[in-house]
Amino acid sequence: MKKYIRIWVIAALFMIVFASAAQAAALGSRSLKTGMSGEDVAELQQLLKRIGYFNTNVTGYYGDITRASVIKFQSNHGLTRDGI
């Protein structure tokens, strides 16, 4: 009986660890553009805010303000100015 409990606990730990890793991998795995929303958009906004490109509240919605912030960042770093 103890053997089965130990196996179950180990299996549960693996599921927790790999589920967390899968969720973390999902962030940044899609191109973001106007009209999108989600945790990854909020993370982008937080990062832009931290470095001075996003000067409003983080909403998790990729609207015109987020797009303008991304374009400004892209422009200042020699990247294609597409807002994506």
Legacy VTK file of the C-alpha trace (Angstrom):
# vtk DataFile Version 3.0
C-alpha trace
ASCII
DATASET POLYDATA
POINTS 84 float
0.000 0.000 0.000
2.817 2.414 0.889
4.421 1.666 -2.469
1.278 2.795 -4.336
1.012 5.991 -2.310
4.657 6.784 -3.022
4.141 6.193 -6.756
1.024 8.385 -6.733
2.850 11.231 -4.930
5.763 11.069 -7.380
3.364 11.072 -10.341
1.499 14.069 -8.907
4.768 15.980 -8.433
5.811 15.292 -12.028
2.439 16.532 -13.280
2.752 19.757 -11.275
6.315 20.417 -12.437
5.628 19.691 -16.101
2.340 21.608 -16.126
4.164 24.681 -14.802
6.894 24.285 -17.405
4.336 23.946 -20.199
2.516 27.088 -19.084
5.771 29.058 -18.904
6.735 27.875 -22.387
3.403 29.103 -23.742
4.237 32.687 -22.762
6.057 34.291 -25.661
5.243 31.447 -28.009
2.822 33.445 -30.195
3.180 36.699 -32.069
1.121 39.423 -30.422
-0.838 42.032 -32.368
-3.750 44.436 -32.099
-6.978 42.883 -30.871
-5.379 40.044 -28.915
-5.603 39.566 -25.171
-4.220 37.283 -22.524
-1.563 36.736 -19.920
1.220 37.067 -22.487
-0.107 40.483 -23.570
-0.122 41.591 -19.927
3.452 40.341 -19.568
4.483 42.329 -22.664
2.828 45.442 -21.247
4.572 44.960 -17.900
7.960 44.591 -19.596
7.370 47.651 -21.780
6.259 49.600 -18.717
9.370 48.577 -16.781
11.631 49.985 -19.507
9.605 53.159 -20.048
7.658 52.454 -23.244
4.204 51.784 -21.767
2.894 54.526 -19.505
-0.599 53.342 -18.590
-2.266 50.517 -16.686
-1.561 46.927 -17.682
-4.795 45.470 -19.055
-3.829 42.330 -20.938
-5.491 43.741 -24.077
-3.336 44.591 -27.107
-4.904 47.842 -28.281
-3.665 51.011 -29.943
-1.584 52.136 -26.935
0.228 48.804 -26.729
0.813 48.815 -30.486
2.259 52.342 -30.366
4.523 51.314 -27.469
5.776 48.278 -29.368
6.419 50.353 -32.518
8.365 52.920 -30.498
10.466 50.139 -28.949
11.031 48.548 -32.363
12.022 51.890 -33.883
14.491 52.669 -31.106
16.157 49.266 -31.459
16.452 49.038 -35.252
13.695 46.467 -35.640
10.928 46.266 -38.240
8.267 48.782 -37.171
5.199 46.577 -37.570
3.817 46.569 -34.007
3.892 42.764 -33.908
LINES 1 85
84 0 1 2 3 4 5 6 7 8 9 10 11 12 13 14 15 16 17 18 19 20 21 22 23 24 25 26 27 28 29 30 31 32 33 34 35 36 37 38 39 40 41 42 43 44 45 46 47 48 49 50 51 52 53 54 55 56 57 58 59 60 61 62 63 64 65 66 67 68 69 70 71 72 73 74 75 76 77 78 79 80 81 82 83
